[in-house]
Amino acid sequence: MAGGVTAGHSTTLHFGVFEVMGAQVGGTYSWPHPRSESIGYLDPAHWIRTAKIVEDAGFDFLFFAGGYGYPMIGEDISRVSVEKGINFGGADPDYLIPILAQHTTTLGFVVTQSTGLDHPAQLARRFATLDHLTDGRIGWNIVTGASQNAVADVFGHEGMVPHDTRYDMAAEYVELASRLWEDAWDDDALLADRATGEFARPDGVHRVVFDGEHYRSRGYFSTPPSPQRTPVLFQAGTSPKGRAFAAGHAECVFVQATTPERTAAAVADIRRLAAERGRDPELLRLMAGMTVFVAETSEGAHALAAEFDAMQSDEIVASLYAGNTGIDLLALDPDLTLHQVLGAGGPIGQMGTSNIERFLGDDAPTVREILDQLRGRGTRGFRVVGDPVEVADRIEQLAAATDLDGFLIEPVFAPGDLRDFGELVMPILRARGRLRDGEPGASLRARLTERPGAHRLGAAHPVLGRSVVTA
């Protein structure tokens, strides 16, 4: 076996698939390629095929990114974004989940929902319903927003909510939603007794009173408890505020994959912050994105990577980066660093902070170097190219070097490359003892924690340790 495992960690590696109900993922351009079927994203049959491929391969979950934003250049939508379908043209994946659950038995599903666009009670009912319909296989990817300048326009807001304020709001949002899931019903409150005609015990259903700075609630949660009650809490964000939020809230954290060294530092910091909050840092599942080009031969894999790279351009890179950070790279002096725009105000510094900070410091690259670095990468994580053994070896090496618990595979030519990964790489990892297959009836939380029967969030979770009034 290549690499090693940090003491205290399970030898199991966890894998998800990073998807979007759109033309392509990762902010890169690939849907016109002959191998790709992703332009069929509005056809449920496409997703049923994908879900079956992913489940048969042994992935833990299928993850859907999502949001209402889109890349903007200045005050308007990016022309390239519209022309090429770069983070534009997406639909709502929530409605796919009940369909896919009927065609799978072990695969988990993770859906992205922002904390700033509706009330926590609305989201709580949505996820409780999904948890029922999937029999406990649902997770919530908590985001405070993406492309916030575009979202502010779409929703008619006067301006963007400041970055740190969004995280303060998110903390209240998650706490209230969790209280509705966990405290509103006793375990034995639902009777559904035909003989007596009693639906529920009134003394087992409680009013949840929450009085926060940003959100308030004084009512009853009408949806009966689902198998997990609280969906598995996922979160992505590598900014200092994002790390702190993840350490106090998330069960599974997506860490931005840059270099192995920087990724390892982010992982260590999140585990440290979790320990400071009284959590067992080894119970967090930390994962990063990974784009894999694999074929029977190394030459074949590199040929696929070259075909993908040839489809990319500076304009695509700049469109995505502007949508994430508010910075138009093509409008800057290519021979200077990003320091030339710091302090400019507007969206800069309030969006995509981790994607700005990664290019600052003593060794800051020039704008031209940033464009070259991000070409073909977009928001993607580690890139691995090779034959099946080379890919499996590199995955184990990266896990050992970073202390990550697993990876989200970011498809390029979906679903064909997911099938290739499942057929060529997963059997090698399974033979090396790095995979644990799912079981029908197991919740997503039980699968990720590797603790059978651990379906509930647990009273020790920090979000449930804060004061709240129930009646």
ABEGO torsion letter per residue (X at the ends): XBEBBBBGBBABBBBBBBBBBBABBGGBBAAABAABAAAAAABAAAAAAAAAAAAAAGBABBBBBEEABBBBBEABBBAAAAAAGBGBGBBBAAAAAAAAAAABAABBBBBBBBAAABBAAAAAAAAAAAAAAAGGABBBBBBAEBGAAAAAAAAGBABBBBAAAAAAAAAAAAAAAAAAAAAABBAAABAGBAAAGBABBAAABBBBBBBBAABBBABBBABBBBAAGBBBBBBBEABAAAAAAAAAABABBBBBBBBAAAAAAAAAAAAAAAAAAGBBAAABBBBBBBBBBBBABAAAAAAAAAAAAAABBAAAAAAAAAAAAGBBAAABBAABBAAAABGAEEABGABGAAAAAAABEAABBBAAAAAAAABGAEABBBBBBEBAAAAAAAAAAAAAAAGBAEBBBBBABOAAAAAAAAAAAAAAAAAAGABBBBBBGBBAAAAAAGBBGBABAEAABAAAABBBBBX
